[in-house]
Amino acid sequence: MDTPAYPFRGLGLDTSRNYYPVADILRTLDAMSWVKASIFQLCRCDH
């Protein structure tokens, strides 16, 4: 049986150090829904 090792799948984008156009972020969210990713972390400021 093919099951993931963890109960969640996710992706993080660091927009404080890299610029991502809004269209790219929306396309990334669409792709995450295709693979049923459940976590999205957006880092907006550099600490």
N, C-alpha and C positions, 0 to 999 in steps of 0.2 A: 504494500500500500504506500502510495506517495503522499506523505504529509510533511508540512513544514516543521522545522526544529523548534520554532517558537510560535506562540498563539497570535502573534502580531507581525505585520510587515509594514515597514515605514521608510520615510525618506526625510532628510533634513536639508534645507537650503540656508546658506549663510549670506544674506543680502547686505550685511554690514561691510563685508570685504570684497564682495563680487556684485556687479550690477547684472540684474536679470530683467529684461523687459516683461511687462505684464503679460503679453501674449505667450512668452516662454513659460511663465509660471502657470498660466491656465492650461497650456498644453501638457505640462508635467502633471498637473492634477488630473487631467483626463486620462493620461497614461497610467497613473496610479490606480484609477478606478477600474481600468481594464484588467490589471493584475490583482485586484481586490486588496490593495494596500489600505491599512486602517489607521496609520499614524502619519501626520505631516507636521514637521517642526520647522518653523520659520524664524530664524534669528535675525532680528532687525537692528540691533545695536551692538557695538563692540564694547565690552566691559573693560 
